[in-house]
Amino acid sequence: MGGQMEQNAPVQHHVHHSNHAAAAGTDTGDAVMARWLQSAGLQHLAAPLAAAALDHRLLPSLLMQDYARYGVQSLEDKQKLFRLIKTISSGVEPASEPTTPPPFSRSASQSGMDGFLSPELRGDFDPGLLDLHSIDDTEFFPETSIPEPFQPSPSFLAVVEKGFESEYEGHSMNIKQQTKLQGLSVSSPHRSVSTEKDRNGSSNSGIARIKVVVRKRPINKKELARKEEDIITIKDTDCSLTVHEPKVKVDLTAYVEKHEFVFDAVLDQYVSNDEVYRTTVEPIVPTIFQRTKATCFAYGQTGSGKTYTMQPLPLRATQDIMALMQQPTYRSQGLQLWLSFFEIYGGKLYDLLNERRKLCMREDGRQQVCIVGLQEYRVSDVELVKEYIEKGNLSRSTGSTGANEESSRSHAILQLVIKKAPEGNDTKGNRVVGKISFIDLAGSERGADTTDNDRQTRMEGAEINKSLLALKECIRALDNDQGHIPFRGSKLTEVLRDSFMGDSRTVMISCVSPNAGSCEHTLNTLRYADRVKGLSKNNNSKKDLSSTASTQREMTSSPPLPPIPAQLAPQVPEHVLDNRAAENGRRPPLDPGWYVQHGEREALNNLLNEHTFAGRDASRATSAPVEKDRPSNVDMSEGGLYDLHENENERVQVFLPSRRKGDREEKVERHVSRDDMPKAEGVPRRQNEQLTIASAYSRVDSEVDLVQFNHEGHINAILEEEEEVISAHRKEVEDTMEIVREEMKLLAEVDQPGSRIDRYVSQLNYVLSRKAAGIVNLQARLARFQRHLKEQEILSRTGGLRQI
Ligand SMILES: Nc1ncnc2c1ncn2[C@@H]1O[C@H](COP(=O)(O)OP(=O)(O)OP(=O)(O)O)[C@@H](O)[C@H]1O
């Protein structure tokens, strides 16, 4: 399962560096360049490099500091380009020959190609295709995102007809749902909707608290024009999805690496929005009449279909909610449906239905989150909801970055709230019965916009990254009945706080693009989804194995994390230093895998403890209940630790701090203050924030998260300090005005006959020194903030903030 490699014929062309042009045979320079870029997965750079007249012969001499000038923006692209240049410089021609086609390659046979790799990769690249901007990728898709007429599903109608008794049983609904879905899978050969419950036959826990669904969009016209392959296959019989990643070995042999994932449901490119609704939201709609808070969110790379998927869902949900409200049980209860639509952009809230008015979030005495100023609209029909959605979408923030010209950089949250009108003399106003939130998250790769661009973009990227990480943690905590939900991790999770409390249901729809060029982002999206689902109590073992196996393969190919700059790196204690490194005065890399490989398990624990709870006293650090669970020989790779005693090909996940339910239950919910968290020198820490040990551990679940965790502290601190500087300035202006009033008064007094000049002088002196002190204080604060910004910039530029 997973991790299988399809070996193909070697494709190397061993030629000397200076002979590249000759080795390229009769190829034009453009074709050589295109082939090189394609082999490195950098085909999108062909246009900017051609526009900058960078000849392929000059490519080997391109310096890293010039990358940005040629449109190479992301860290990932820089790394790829660097590796490509290294390959070329070593006198090796990057791979270019076709290989055996995999069975799933649709367009290979259609286009008469006899290989998996596209013509560009084989050398017969048409440079004209590189003019990407001349192709409209929306043509391939219907103009509107809400194209299908809604047909209430038979199962939903069955519930409605039945009158939906107040003792609603999710279980019976589920069985109906399953029957319907099974019918769909069988009756429509072009569609693939499969759910895990189809296979299991029944659900024993009613509607799952968390459901993770993946939707693949069709390949679009732009991708077809670039002759990109569809690299995702879906097996509807077992809800599995395989990503066929084209790769090239060091010896330039091309091969395809398979990554297999299993989710609760996988939806292929033929599945309609209506079916998406039936698989995801429809089962949870009735629960919101029972005080449940439901959340449905779409996660994925820009352009993967999040908005296309999310937009119709509230419409379908409204229709079903309205139908339920008409049922005898609810008809007389005076229920009303209210809608609000806002976005979180750069950590701030804006009302999308009220001219993007800035909103404030407050907590009331009962710790209920309240968004001050948010407009809510009563809705009574679907058309109105549609109008509001369109209006809100027009107000959404978009940004321009190196990778995509326009993409959503905000989280859009549409909430439908069922309220009960007050009865009789009740003056308390409407009471909330239940709520469903639809969240169109920012493009997941936006979290990687932390290394380049301007400060604004970097901060936005960091905020997105932080919120996606926090969201994942909250969902995990929810599913594990963890007492403490770390919703304070980001604005997004704070806003969703009441959705995480009490009885709740969450559906995550991971949207993926099928084209080869999106492979890395697709894998990131699926790994995120896998992590969300991976620790679910309802999770089945098959999925664990497959994802583990996938991870195992990926481990060998993932590039090492960039080092943290010395001045900002948390200090690893001497006792965890490698002996040789210590002799040379060097520290081993900040790489948990290194410690594991070198049998330094204790050192790894210390490292984790040091990083997680820097500053705690030693006894607290070592008393964390992690050590005793740890196996003697483990391998840490992305997503967990795996037992190396097992068969190499079937590693079993054996340890992951705080992820295992047992671990969590044993853990005492001790609180550590935010001050105990890692912090770079000079960067202020957030006060009065609490983080449980359990949640802190759950964040340190891979080397990526480890570094991420460290940097989150900086981002929080910077964002907070920004607010503090602005309010300090505001206060300074107010103080100055007060002082000016005092000065005017002094002037007025001194003008009076018989005034005492000595008194005037001493008072003026006092007033002026207050004025000067205020300015000096503000300047000191500004200088400190500037320094912190600079530090954060260094951290970002060295790649410390990576996409999760
Ligand atoms: N399942 C699908 N079937 C047909 N067209 C689709 C599908 N999914 C997405 N599309 C089309 O793909 C394009 C990009 O989709 P969409 O705007 O929803 O992406 P997104 O993930 O929301 O991107 P962003 O994060 O930038 O907002 C749109 O033109 C949309 O119509």
The ligand as a Gaussian input file, in Angstrom:
#p B3LYP/6-31G(d) Opt

LIG

0 1
 N      -15.450000      20.879000      -9.426000
 C      -15.340000      21.850000     -10.346000
 N      -15.971000      21.749000     -11.527000
 C      -15.858000      22.712000     -12.446000
 N      -15.140000      23.839000     -12.283000
 C      -14.473000      24.006000     -11.130000
 C      -14.542000      23.027000     -10.098000
 N      -13.795000      23.460000      -9.069000
 C      -13.288000      24.650000      -9.424000
 N      -13.692000      24.986000     -10.659000
 C      -13.300000      26.211000     -11.382000
 O      -11.918000      26.439000     -11.082000
 C      -11.661000      27.823000     -10.922000
 C      -11.035000      28.090000      -9.558000
 O      -11.970000      27.717000      -8.557000
 P      -12.192000      28.573000      -7.246000
 O      -12.232000      30.021000      -7.527000
 O      -13.360000      27.981000      -6.543000
 O      -10.847000      28.237000      -6.489000
 P      -10.452000      28.649000      -5.006000
 O       -9.837000      27.439000      -4.393000
 O      -11.596000      29.248000      -4.290000
 O       -9.322000      29.714000      -5.268000
 P       -8.927000      30.966000      -4.322000
 O       -8.309000      30.403000      -3.083000
 O       -7.950000      31.733000      -5.141000
 O      -10.193000      31.709000      -4.064000
 C      -12.978000      28.545000     -11.133000
 O      -13.033000      28.990000     -12.460000
 C      -14.018000      27.464000     -10.881000
 O      -15.202000      27.707000     -11.625000

